[in-house]
Amino acid sequence: MVYGNTLSFLQRLRQLVDVEEARTVDLPAGMQTNAFARHLLEAKCVEVIDYLVFAKQCEPT
């Protein structure tokens, strides 16, 4: 989830979690089949997504 995606994807996932009626079809096309991304969205796992964003920001460029 961290290494295979961009920071912008993770930030988009974080934004979607805040949308009350967000569904898995709102995920970027390449991630709609990713079970972990779907779970994070459906379960509104804000803390996990925030950590993934943090981890991605710490990743060397």
Chimera marker file (.cmm) of the C-alpha trace (Angstrom):
<marker_set name="trace">
<marker id="1" x="0.000" y="0.000" z="0.000" r="1" g="1" b="0" radius="0.5"/>
<marker id="2" x="2.822" y="2.417" z="0.787" r="1" g="1" b="0" radius="0.5"/>
<marker id="3" x="5.435" y="1.422" z="-1.765" r="1" g="1" b="0" radius="0.5"/>
<marker id="4" x="3.081" y="0.690" z="-4.643" r="1" g="1" b="0" radius="0.5"/>
<marker id="5" x="1.211" y="3.992" z="-4.488" r="1" g="1" b="0" radius="0.5"/>
<marker id="6" x="1.923" y="7.669" z="-4.651" r="1" g="1" b="0" radius="0.5"/>
<marker id="7" x="1.475" y="10.173" z="-1.870" r="1" g="1" b="0" radius="0.5"/>
<marker id="8" x="-1.357" y="11.762" z="-3.842" r="1" g="1" b="0" radius="0.5"/>
<marker id="9" x="-3.244" y="8.447" z="-3.920" r="1" g="1" b="0" radius="0.5"/>
<marker id="10" x="-2.959" y="8.044" z="-0.160" r="1" g="1" b="0" radius="0.5"/>
<marker id="11" x="-4.060" y="11.640" z="0.354" r="1" g="1" b="0" radius="0.5"/>
<marker id="12" x="-7.033" y="11.053" z="-1.961" r="1" g="1" b="0" radius="0.5"/>
<marker id="13" x="-7.972" y="7.972" z="0.060" r="1" g="1" b="0" radius="0.5"/>
<marker id="14" x="-7.797" y="10.098" z="3.214" r="1" g="1" b="0" radius="0.5"/>
<marker id="15" x="-10.106" y="12.698" z="1.665" r="1" g="1" b="0" radius="0.5"/>
<marker id="16" x="-12.596" y="10.019" z="0.639" r="1" g="1" b="0" radius="0.5"/>
<marker id="17" x="-12.799" y="8.706" z="4.203" r="1" g="1" b="0" radius="0.5"/>
<marker id="18" x="-14.136" y="12.094" z="5.281" r="1" g="1" b="0" radius="0.5"/>
<marker id="19" x="-16.946" y="11.952" z="2.722" r="1" g="1" b="0" radius="0.5"/>
<marker id="20" x="-19.986" y="10.414" z="4.387" r="1" g="1" b="0" radius="0.5"/>
<marker id="21" x="-21.342" y="8.714" z="1.276" r="1" g="1" b="0" radius="0.5"/>
<marker id="22" x="-17.985" y="7.671" z="-0.226" r="1" g="1" b="0" radius="0.5"/>
<marker id="23" x="-18.009" y="4.187" z="-1.747" r="1" g="1" b="0" radius="0.5"/>
<marker id="24" x="-15.341" y="1.926" z="-3.159" r="1" g="1" b="0" radius="0.5"/>
<marker id="25" x="-16.279" y="3.012" z="-6.691" r="1" g="1" b="0" radius="0.5"/>
<marker id="26" x="-14.975" y="6.458" z="-5.692" r="1" g="1" b="0" radius="0.5"/>
<marker id="27" x="-11.471" y="5.035" z="-5.333" r="1" g="1" b="0" radius="0.5"/>
<marker id="28" x="-9.066" y="5.622" z="-8.217" r="1" g="1" b="0" radius="0.5"/>
<marker id="29" x="-9.617" y="2.975" z="-10.901" r="1" g="1" b="0" radius="0.5"/>
<marker id="30" x="-6.439" y="1.040" z="-10.134" r="1" g="1" b="0" radius="0.5"/>
<marker id="31" x="-7.338" y="0.664" z="-6.460" r="1" g="1" b="0" radius="0.5"/>
<marker id="32" x="-10.987" y="-0.408" z="-6.696" r="1" g="1" b="0" radius="0.5"/>
<marker id="33" x="-9.891" y="-4.046" z="-6.696" r="1" g="1" b="0" radius="0.5"/>
<marker id="34" x="-7.434" y="-3.603" z="-3.808" r="1" g="1" b="0" radius="0.5"/>
<marker id="35" x="-9.078" y="-5.278" z="-0.809" r="1" g="1" b="0" radius="0.5"/>
<marker id="36" x="-6.986" y="-3.347" z="1.726" r="1" g="1" b="0" radius="0.5"/>
<marker id="37" x="-7.836" y="0.041" z="0.182" r="1" g="1" b="0" radius="0.5"/>
<marker id="38" x="-11.514" y="-0.931" z="0.077" r="1" g="1" b="0" radius="0.5"/>
<marker id="39" x="-11.410" y="-1.992" z="3.731" r="1" g="1" b="0" radius="0.5"/>
<marker id="40" x="-9.737" y="1.253" z="4.803" r="1" g="1" b="0" radius="0.5"/>
<marker id="41" x="-12.434" y="3.252" z="3.039" r="1" g="1" b="0" radius="0.5"/>
<marker id="42" x="-15.398" y="1.152" z="4.161" r="1" g="1" b="0" radius="0.5"/>
<marker id="43" x="-14.236" y="0.946" z="7.799" r="1" g="1" b="0" radius="0.5"/>
<marker id="44" x="-13.172" y="4.620" z="7.807" r="1" g="1" b="0" radius="0.5"/>
<marker id="45" x="-9.715" y="3.738" z="9.157" r="1" g="1" b="0" radius="0.5"/>
<marker id="46" x="-8.506" y="7.314" z="9.540" r="1" g="1" b="0" radius="0.5"/>
<marker id="47" x="-5.594" y="6.503" z="11.850" r="1" g="1" b="0" radius="0.5"/>
<marker id="48" x="-4.224" y="3.816" z="9.540" r="1" g="1" b="0" radius="0.5"/>
<marker id="49" x="-4.470" y="6.048" z="6.473" r="1" g="1" b="0" radius="0.5"/>
<marker id="50" x="-2.847" y="8.945" z="8.354" r="1" g="1" b="0" radius="0.5"/>
<marker id="51" x="0.022" y="6.632" z="9.291" r="1" g="1" b="0" radius="0.5"/>
<marker id="52" x="0.401" y="5.456" z="5.685" r="1" g="1" b="0" radius="0.5"/>
<marker id="53" x="0.531" y="9.097" z="4.516" r="1" g="1" b="0" radius="0.5"/>
<marker id="54" x="3.173" y="9.802" z="7.178" r="1" g="1" b="0" radius="0.5"/>
<marker id="55" x="5.200" y="6.736" z="6.171" r="1" g="1" b="0" radius="0.5"/>
<marker id="56" x="5.058" y="7.775" z="2.513" r="1" g="1" b="0" radius="0.5"/>
<marker id="57" x="6.245" y="11.286" z="3.400" r="1" g="1" b="0" radius="0.5"/>
<marker id="58" x="9.217" y="9.785" z="5.289" r="1" g="1" b="0" radius="0.5"/>
<marker id="59" x="10.180" y="7.624" z="2.328" r="1" g="1" b="0" radius="0.5"/>
<marker id="60" x="13.446" y="8.800" z="0.694" r="1" g="1" b="0" radius="0.5"/>
<marker id="61" x="12.927" y="10.395" z="-2.697" r="1" g="1" b="0" radius="0.5"/>
<link id1="1" id2="2" r="1" g="1" b="0" radius="0.2"/>
<link id1="2" id2="3" r="1" g="1" b="0" radius="0.2"/>
<link id1="3" id2="4" r="1" g="1" b="0" radius="0.2"/>
<link id1="4" id2="5" r="1" g="1" b="0" radius="0.2"/>
<link id1="5" id2="6" r="1" g="1" b="0" radius="0.2"/>
<link id1="6" id2="7" r="1" g="1" b="0" radius="0.2"/>
<link id1="7" id2="8" r="1" g="1" b="0" radius="0.2"/>
<link id1="8" id2="9" r="1" g="1" b="0" radius="0.2"/>
<link id1="9" id2="10" r="1" g="1" b="0" radius="0.2"/>
<link id1="10" id2="11" r="1" g="1" b="0" radius="0.2"/>
<link id1="11" id2="12" r="1" g="1" b="0" radius="0.2"/>
<link id1="12" id2="13" r="1" g="1" b="0" radius="0.2"/>
<link id1="13" id2="14" r="1" g="1" b="0" radius="0.2"/>
<link id1="14" id2="15" r="1" g="1" b="0" radius="0.2"/>
<link id1="15" id2="16" r="1" g="1" b="0" radius="0.2"/>
<link id1="16" id2="17" r="1" g="1" b="0" radius="0.2"/>
<link id1="17" id2="18" r="1" g="1" b="0" radius="0.2"/>
<link id1="18" id2="19" r="1" g="1" b="0" radius="0.2"/>
<link id1="19" id2="20" r="1" g="1" b="0" radius="0.2"/>
<link id1="20" id2="21" r="1" g="1" b="0" radius="0.2"/>
<link id1="21" id2="22" r="1" g="1" b="0" radius="0.2"/>
<link id1="22" id2="23" r="1" g="1" b="0" radius="0.2"/>
<link id1="23" id2="24" r="1" g="1" b="0" radius="0.2"/>
<link id1="24" id2="25" r="1" g="1" b="0" radius="0.2"/>
<link id1="25" id2="26" r="1" g="1" b="0" radius="0.2"/>
<link id1="26" id2="27" r="1" g="1" b="0" radius="0.2"/>
<link id1="27" id2="28" r="1" g="1" b="0" radius="0.2"/>
<link id1="28" id2="29" r="1" g="1" b="0" radius="0.2"/>
<link id1="29" id2="30" r="1" g="1" b="0" radius="0.2"/>
<link id1="30" id2="31" r="1" g="1" b="0" radius="0.2"/>
<link id1="31" id2="32" r="1" g="1" b="0" radius="0.2"/>
<link id1="32" id2="33" r="1" g="1" b="0" radius="0.2"/>
<link id1="33" id2="34" r="1" g="1" b="0" radius="0.2"/>
<link id1="34" id2="35" r="1" g="1" b="0" radius="0.2"/>
<link id1="35" id2="36" r="1" g="1" b="0" radius="0.2"/>
<link id1="36" id2="37" r="1" g="1" b="0" radius="0.2"/>
<link id1="37" id2="38" r="1" g="1" b="0" radius="0.2"/>
<link id1="38" id2="39" r="1" g="1" b="0" radius="0.2"/>
<link id1="39" id2="40" r="1" g="1" b="0" radius="0.2"/>
<link id1="40" id2="41" r="1" g="1" b="0" radius="0.2"/>
<link id1="41" id2="42" r="1" g="1" b="0" radius="0.2"/>
<link id1="42" id2="43" r="1" g="1" b="0" radius="0.2"/>
<link id1="43" id2="44" r="1" g="1" b="0" radius="0.2"/>
<link id1="44" id2="45" r="1" g="1" b="0" radius="0.2"/>
<link id1="45" id2="46" r="1" g="1" b="0" radius="0.2"/>
<link id1="46" id2="47" r="1" g="1" b="0" radius="0.2"/>
<link id1="47" id2="48" r="1" g="1" b="0" radius="0.2"/>
<link id1="48" id2="49" r="1" g="1" b="0" radius="0.2"/>
<link id1="49" id2="50" r="1" g="1" b="0" radius="0.2"/>
<link id1="50" id2="51" r="1" g="1" b="0" radius="0.2"/>
<link id1="51" id2="52" r="1" g="1" b="0" radius="0.2"/>
<link id1="52" id2="53" r="1" g="1" b="0" radius="0.2"/>
<link id1="53" id2="54" r="1" g="1" b="0" radius="0.2"/>
<link id1="54" id2="55" r="1" g="1" b="0" radius="0.2"/>
<link id1="55" id2="56" r="1" g="1" b="0" radius="0.2"/>
<link id1="56" id2="57" r="1" g="1" b="0" radius="0.2"/>
<link id1="57" id2="58" r="1" g="1" b="0" radius="0.2"/>
<link id1="58" id2="59" r="1" g="1" b="0" radius="0.2"/>
<link id1="59" id2="60" r="1" g="1" b="0" radius="0.2"/>
<link id1="60" id2="61" r="1" g="1" b="0" radius="0.2"/>
</marker_set>
